Amino acid sequence: MRVISSPHVAEQAVLASLRDAFGDLSRSETLAPGQFVIDLPGGGDVIHYPAVLPHAGVYAVKVSPYLPDPAGPAGVTAWTMLVSLSTGQPVALLDASGLTVERTAATTVPAADLLLPPGAATAAVIGYGRIGLAHARYLRHLRPDMTVRAFSPGGIDEVDDGVRAVADIHDAVTGADLVMLCTSAADDVLDPRTLPPGTVVTSISTNAPGAREIPPAAVPELDVYVDARTSLQVASELAQAAAAGWDPATVRGDLPGLVAGHAPRPSGERPVYFSSVGLGIEDAAVAWAACRNDDNTTKGRHQ
């Protein structure tokens, strides 16, 4: 079995792989069950992200342990294994830590691109760590003319070209057409109800139990979209909103529907919210792209 400890794939290849994967999902040509969690004795958990890529002939599963450490930050790793659907043998094992950052940004940004009007001019990135940097990078690929402002509670030492650091979250989001929440927060970062109708707000999930970036009470007052319907039980803010009486059937669409053009456009009457918790189909598509890149780089020479 090939072990790829430092996988790499270019942004355009990541975007193309995910677009194809979500297109296949929209046509029911592949399978993407939701993530599932195994709690560990004494605390922590392991999240599993399974998927099938029929065109590649592989089954994929990413495992991501979350291991709390009383003496410091929790340990978080991620590994994706690809298994041949013809032989049942492992094809490759990839360190998915970096790939997870890429697929997270490359899922959120295309969703935002599909939800934004053509003339959207300004974006805000809240949380400018590895994932925030990746969001800004992918946004430059799809919307190169957008102005990007970035804010992090701990401050920002340096920004990429085309990104301007600002002093507080209010400066970042005021007048923004797109607000991308890229934090590891376990509590509310922003209330989208404070933003004008039509503003697109995106949110990611982390391994922290109960993690959320917006208040559940805001959900019924938003045009809600998700990466997949299975995420309704995983995204804390959506699950808590449903427990308080919000009807998940009011979700306007998911990413496969957006990619295929089946999902309705935002109403324009309320802020727009896209929630992404991470799916195995994303990990599988990016891992397969990384394997192909590794083939091209090494010309098939593997130990």
Buried (B, 14 or more C-beta within 10 A) or exposed (E): EBEBEEBBBEBEBBBBBBBBBBBBBBEEEBBBBBBEBEEEEEEBBBBBBBBBBEEBBBBBBBBBBBBBEEEEEBEBBBBBBBBBBEEEEBBBBBBBBBBBBBBBBBBBBBBBBBBBEEEBBBBBBBBBBBBBBBBBBBBBBBBEEBBBBBBBEEEBEEBEEBBEBBEEBEBBBBBBBBBBBBBBBEEBBBBBBEBEEBBBBBBBBBBBBEBBBBBBBBBBBBBBBBBBBBBBEBBBBBBBBBEEEBEBEEBBBBBBBBBBEEBEBBEEEBBBBBBBBBBBBBBBBBBBBBBBBBEEEEEEEEE
